[in-house]
Amino acid sequence: MENISLGYGNGSQTVQIPEENLLGCLKPQNKPAEIPGEEMIKKALANPIGTAPLGKIVAPGERVAIIISDITRPCPSFLLLPPVLEELNQAGVKDEDITIVSGLGVHRPHTAEEMKKLVGPQVYERFNCIDSYGGEGDFIQVGQSRIGTPFQVFRPVAEAAKRICLGNIDYHYFAGYSGGVKALVPGVCTRATIQANHRMMLHPKAKVGIIEGNPVRADMEEVINYLSIDFILNVVLDEEKNLMAAVAGDFIQAHRAGCKILDQAYRLPIRELADIVVTSPHGFPKDINVYQAQKALDNARWAAKAGGIIILVAECGEGLGESTFSRWIEEAHRPQDVLKRIAQDFQLGGHKAAAIADMAEQFRIFLVSTLPEKTVHKLFMEPFQEANQALQEALRIKGREAKIWVMPTGGTTLPQLVV
């Protein structure tokens, strides 16, 4: 019997899998970092890809906006910010000319304690740290993409002389990868911007792990025609959320280099699909709600046979996580209701409901969470409180010879069938 620990909120659940059933545990091929995280960041900043060093890009008196990830992302902004701020200060940029902006997208604003945790206590006390949140007048339309996406950007970011984007690179189920331009679009843009861009998720090339020809990513990157991204610092994390690699410099060149590093660790070849896939987003913050945990579910599909069972182990302590997503789920009676609705009326938030509905049409989904049973059934899933309980039921249905893959870092791990 194999005992495999799965992240669950701030704790874990252990699933016990008979050795004869286990195809394997799809874990990233992490290489131990050669140098400590702080040194890794400084080395990346000192050796930028495709740009001059940050200190030569900014000038005294310029207003600088630094965009960071919000609390639903595991990016360790509190580690990334100090060396970036030090370089800015050494270049003559004063503290009062620097604004640190958390890119919310459509997520909720932070509490003061959450913001302090994101940036670190010392940075929080020294610098202006704000969320990209407000009314219509707090955003400026700087341009429009070729397909009509209005780039409506948070005013403090749009009006800055220089923009620096921080983030971590993960797989994204229709933008290909996170990181790079995504800090700006959708990070600090309006719902209208995000909705216009995300409606292309239905395109056949809008897939996880794909950048070339991906219309969602291409549309995001058109923002550079109207607003510069002057420097990025992106990191790749290991399965314990420690720094594994860092890249800095040009928002495309450095980002693509980071994506290659991610692929080396997390794009995992498999030679067989499973009857049952057990997956977890790997705990908080990736399983903070269903809206975020869905990414692990989507990646698991690439390891499962058609008609197979996927067991998603995700605490979802904050419930469903987004108002439109919640409403679409509540108003639907079956998966086809959501899929027909998204085809006729694309709405941000509804796109996640459609992604889950599409999965529910192809697989049977068990959800191990703290959600009420009624809520789980509305998600077209079957509720469980313990991972082992869900697995025993899956084995009962699929038979004692059923084959199983386990994905402990399902939100990041990308199985790729090799024949």
C-alpha positions in Angstrom: 0.0 0.0 0.0 1.3 3.4 -1.0 0.6 6.4 1.3 0.6 9.7 -0.6 0.1 13.0 1.1 -2.0 15.6 -0.6 -2.1 19.3 0.3 -5.5 20.3 1.7 -5.9 23.9 2.9 -3.2 24.6 5.3 -2.9 20.9 6.2 -3.0 17.6 4.3 -4.9 14.4 3.6 -3.2 11.1 3.0 -4.5 8.7 0.4 -3.7 5.0 0.5 -3.4 3.3 -2.8 -2.8 -0.4 -3.5 0.6 -0.9 -5.2 -0.9 -3.1 -7.9 -3.3 -0.3 -8.9 -0.8 2.6 -8.9 0.6 3.7 -12.2 2.6 6.3 -10.5 2.7 9.6 -8.6 3.1 12.5 -11.1 5.5 14.8 -9.2 7.6 17.5 -10.8 11.2 16.8 -11.7 12.5 19.4 -9.4 16.2 20.0 -9.2 17.5 21.3 -5.9 18.3 25.0 -6.2 22.0 25.6 -6.5 21.9 28.8 -4.6 19.6 30.3 -1.9 16.4 32.1 -3.1 17.6 35.6 -2.3 20.8 35.0 -4.3 18.9 33.5 -7.1 16.7 36.6 -7.4 19.7 39.0 -7.3 21.5 36.9 -9.9 18.5 37.1 -12.2 18.3 40.9 -11.7 22.0 41.2 -12.5 21.6 39.2 -15.7 18.4 40.2 -17.3 17.2 38.6 -20.5 16.6 41.0 -23.4 16.9 44.3 -21.5 19.4 46.4 -19.7 19.5 46.0 -15.9 16.6 47.5 -14.0 18.8 50.3 -12.5 19.5 51.6 -16.1 15.9 51.5 -17.1 14.5 53.8 -14.5 15.5 57.4 -13.7 15.2 59.7 -10.6 11.9 61.4 -10.4 10.0 58.8 -12.4 6.9 57.2 -10.9 7.2 53.4 -10.9 4.4 50.9 -10.5 5.3 47.4 -9.4 2.5 44.9 -10.0 2.4 41.8 -7.8 0.2 38.8 -7.6 -2.8 38.6 -5.2 -3.3 36.2 -2.3 -4.8 33.5 -4.5 -1.3 33.0 -6.1 1.7 31.4 -4.4 4.2 33.9 -5.7 6.5 34.9 -2.8 6.3 38.7 -3.5 7.8 39.3 0.0 11.0 37.8 -1.3 11.0 39.4 -4.8 10.3 42.9 -3.7 13.2 43.9 -1.5 16.0 43.4 -4.1 13.8 45.1 -6.8 13.2 48.1 -4.4 16.9 48.2 -3.5 17.8 48.5 -7.2 15.2 51.3 -7.7 16.5 53.2 -4.7 20.1 52.9 -5.9 19.0 54.3 -9.3 17.7 57.3 -7.5 14.0 56.4 -7.4 12.5 57.6 -4.1 10.2 55.6 -2.0 7.3 58.0 -2.4 7.5 57.6 -6.2 7.0 53.8 -6.0 3.5 52.2 -5.8 3.1 48.5 -5.3 -0.1 47.3 -6.8 -1.7 43.9 -6.2 -3.4 42.7 -9.4 -6.8 41.5 -8.4 -8.3 40.7 -11.8 -11.9 39.9 -10.6 -10.8 38.6 -7.2 -11.7 40.3 -3.9 -9.6 43.0 -2.3 -7.2 42.1 0.5 -7.4 42.9 4.2 -4.6 45.0 5.6 -3.1 41.8 7.2 -3.2 40.0 3.9 -1.4 42.8 2.1 1.2 42.9 4.9 1.7 39.2 4.4 2.0 39.5 0.6 4.7 42.2 0.6 6.3 41.7 4.0 6.0 44.0 7.1 8.9 46.3 6.3 7.8 46.9 2.7 4.2 47.4 3.9 5.3 50.2 6.3 7.7 51.9 3.8 5.7 51.9 0.6 2.3 52.7 -0.8 0.7 49.2 -1.3 -2.7 49.1 -2.9 -5.1 46.8 -4.7 -6.2 47.3 -8.3 -9.7 48.0 -7.1 -12.2 50.8 -7.6 -14.9 52.4 -9.7 -15.0 53.3 -13.4 -12.9 56.4 -12.8 -10.1 54.4 -11.3 -9.3 52.8 -14.7 -8.1 54.3 -18.0 -8.6 52.8 -21.5 -5.2 53.0 -23.1 -6.1 51.2 -26.3 -7.8 48.3 -28.0 -6.6 45.0 -29.4 -7.2 43.9 -33.0 -10.1 41.7 -31.9 -11.6 44.4 -29.8 -10.4 43.8 -26.3 -10.5 47.2 -24.5 -7.3 47.6 -22.4 -8.8 49.3 -19.4 -5.9 49.6 -16.9 -5.8 50.6 -13.2 -5.0 54.3 -13.2 -1.9 54.2 -10.9 -0.4 51.6 -13.2 -1.4 53.4 -16.5 -0.1 56.8 -15.3 3.3 55.5 -14.0 6.4 56.2 -16.1 7.6 52.7 -15.6 5.9 49.4 -15.0 7.6 46.3 -13.4 5.7 43.0 -13.3 6.4 40.3 -10.7 4.9 36.9 -10.7 5.4 33.1 -10.8 5.1 30.9 -13.9 2.6 28.1 -13.8 0.5 26.3 -16.4 -2.8 28.1 -17.3 -5.6 26.1 -18.7 -6.3 28.4 -21.7 -3.6 31.2 -21.6 -0.9 28.5 -21.8 1.1 29.8 -18.9 0.8 32.3 -16.2 3.5 35.0 -15.6 4.8 37.7 -18.0 2.1 40.0 -19.3 -0.6 38.4 -17.2 0.4 40.6 -14.3 -0.9 43.6 -16.3 -3.6 41.9 -18.4 -5.7 40.6 -16.8 -4.1 41.5 -13.4 -4.8 45.2 -13.2 -7.6 45.5 -15.7 -11.4 45.7 -15.6 -13.9 42.9 -15.9 -14.7 44.2 -19.4 -11.1 43.8 -20.5 -10.8 40.3 -18.9 -14.1 39.1 -20.3 -13.3 40.3 -23.9 -9.9 38.5 -23.7 -11.1 35.3 -22.0 -13.9 34.7 -24.5 -11.3 33.3 -26.8 -10.8 30.4 -24.4 -13.1 28.4 -26.7 -10.5 28.6 -29.5 -8.9 25.2 -30.2 -5.4 26.6 -29.6 -6.3 28.2 -26.3 -4.8 25.3 -24.3 -2.6 24.6 -21.3 1.1 24.7 -22.1 0.6 26.3 -25.5 1.9 29.8 -26.3 2.5 29.8 -30.1 -0.7 30.5 -31.9 -2.6 30.8 -28.6 -5.1 33.7 -29.3 -5.6 34.5 -25.6 -1.9 35.0 -24.9 -1.4 36.9 -28.2 -4.3 39.3 -27.4 -2.9 40.0 -23.9 0.5 40.8 -25.3 -1.0 43.4 -27.7 -1.2 45.8 -24.7 2.4 46.6 -25.3 1.3 48.6 -28.3 -0.2 51.1 -25.9 1.5 50.7 -22.6 5.1 49.5 -21.9 6.0 46.7 -19.6 9.5 47.8 -18.8 10.8 44.9 -16.7 9.6 41.6 -15.3 10.9 39.3 -12.5 9.3 35.9 -12.7 10.0 32.8 -10.6 9.3 29.1 -10.9 8.5 27.3 -7.6 9.0 23.7 -6.6 6.2 21.6 -5.2 6.8 23.0 -1.7 6.5 26.6 -3.1 10.2 27.2 -2.7 12.1 29.1 -5.4 13.5 26.8 -8.0 14.4 29.4 -10.7 14.2 33.1 -11.4 14.2 35.0 -14.7 14.2 38.7 -15.3 14.2 41.2 -18.1 12.0 41.5 -21.2 8.4 40.6 -20.7 8.4 38.1 -23.6 12.0 36.9 -23.8 12.4 36.4 -20.0 9.0 34.9 -19.7 9.6 32.3 -22.4 12.8 31.3 -20.8 10.9 30.7 -17.6 8.3 28.7 -19.4 11.0 26.3 -20.7 12.3 25.9 -17.1 8.7 25.1 -16.0 8.3 22.5 -18.8 11.6 20.7 -17.8 10.2 20.2 -14.3 6.4 19.9 -14.7 5.5 18.6 -18.2 5.6 14.9 -17.4 5.4 12.2 -20.1 3.0 9.3 -19.4 2.5 6.1 -21.5 -0.9 5.2 -20.2 -4.1 6.9 -19.2 -5.8 5.9 -15.9 -9.2 4.8 -14.9 -8.9 7.0 -11.8 -6.9 10.2 -11.3 -6.5 11.6 -7.8 -5.4 15.3 -7.9 -4.9 18.2 -5.5 -4.1 21.8 -6.2 -1.5 21.3 -3.4 -3.2 23.2 -0.6 -3.6 26.9 0.2 -3.8 29.3 -1.6 -4.5 27.2 -4.7 -7.5 25.4 -3.1 -8.8 28.6 -1.4 -12.0 28.2 -3.5 -13.5 26.2 -6.4 -12.7 29.0 -8.8 -9.0 28.4 -8.2 -9.0 24.7 -7.6 -10.5 24.1 -11.0 -7.1 24.4 -12.6 -6.0 21.1 -10.9 -9.1 19.5 -12.2 -8.4 20.6 -15.8 -4.9 19.3 -15.8 -6.0 15.9 -14.5 -8.1 15.4 -17.6 -4.9 14.7 -19.6 -4.1 11.7 -17.4 -7.6 10.1 -17.4 -9.4 7.8 -19.7 -12.6 9.1 -21.2 -15.4 8.2 -18.8 -12.9 7.8 -16.0 -13.2 9.1 -12.4 -11.2 12.2 -11.3 -11.0 12.8 -7.5 -10.3 16.4 -6.7 -9.0 17.0 -3.2 -9.4 20.7 -2.4 -10.6 22.3 0.8 -12.3 25.3 -0.8 -12.6 27.1 2.5 -13.9 30.3 0.8 -16.6 28.5 -1.1 -17.1 28.9 -4.9 -15.1 32.1 -5.1 -16.7 34.3 -7.7 -20.2 35.8 -8.1 -20.9 35.1 -11.8 -19.4 31.6 -11.5 -21.6 31.0 -8.4 -24.7 32.3 -10.2 -24.2 30.2 -13.3 -23.6 27.1 -11.2 -26.7 27.7 -9.1 -28.9 28.4 -12.2 -27.9 25.3 -14.1 -29.6 21.9 -13.8 -27.1 19.9 -15.9 -23.8 20.5 -17.6 -25.3 21.1 -21.0 -27.2 24.1 -19.6 -23.8 25.8 -18.9 -22.2 24.8 -22.2 -25.1 26.2 -24.2 -25.1 29.4 -22.2 -21.4 30.1 -22.7 -21.7 29.5 -26.4 -24.5 32.1 -26.6 -23.4 34.6 -24.0 -19.8 34.5 -22.9 -19.4 36.0 -19.4 -16.3 36.1 -17.2 -16.8 33.8 -14.3 -19.2 31.7 -16.4 -16.2 30.5 -18.3 -15.0 28.5 -15.2 -18.5 27.0 -14.8 -18.3 26.0 -18.5 -14.9 24.4 -18.0 -16.2 22.3 -15.1 -19.4 21.4 -17.1 -17.2 20.3 -20.0 -15.2 18.1 -17.6 -18.4 16.7 -16.1 -19.6 15.7 -19.5 -16.5 13.6 -20.1 -15.6 12.3 -16.6 -17.2 11.4 -13.3 -15.9 13.9 -10.7 -15.5 13.3 -6.9 -14.8 16.4 -4.8 -13.2 16.1 -1.4 -13.8 19.4 0.3 -15.5 21.3 3.2 -18.4 22.4 0.9 -22.0 21.5 1.7 -23.2 18.4 -0.2 -25.9 20.4 -2.0 -23.2 22.8 -3.4 -21.0 20.0 -4.6 -24.0 18.4 -6.4 -24.7 21.7 -8.1 -21.1 21.6 -9.4 -22.0 18.3 -11.2 -19.7 16.5 -8.7 -20.1 14.0 -5.9 -19.2 15.1 -2.4 -16.7 13.4 0.0 -15.0 14.6 3.2 -12.0 12.2 3.0 -9.8 11.3 0.1 -9.6 7.6 1.0 -13.4 7.4 1.2 -13.6 8.8 -2.4 -10.9 6.4 -3.6 -12.7 3.4 -2.2 -15.9 4.4 -4.0 -14.0 4.9 -7.2 -12.4 1.5 -7.0 -15.8 0.0 -6.3 -17.2 1.5 -9.5 -14.1 1.0 -11.7 -13.2 -2.4 -10.3 -10.3 -3.6 -8.2 -8.0 -3.8 -11.2 -8.5 -0.1 -12.0 -5.3 1.9 -12.8 -4.6 5.1 -10.9 -2.4 8.2 -11.4 -1.9 10.6 -8.5 -1.2 14.3 -9.1 -0.2 16.0 -5.7 0.5 19.3 -7.5 -2.3 19.1 -10.0 -2.5 22.8 -10.7 1.0 22.9 -12.0 1.7 19.3 -13.2 0.9 18.7 -16.9 0.7 15.1 -18.0 1.5 14.5 -21.6 0.6 11.1 -23.2 3.5 9.7 -25.2 2.7 6.8 -27.6 
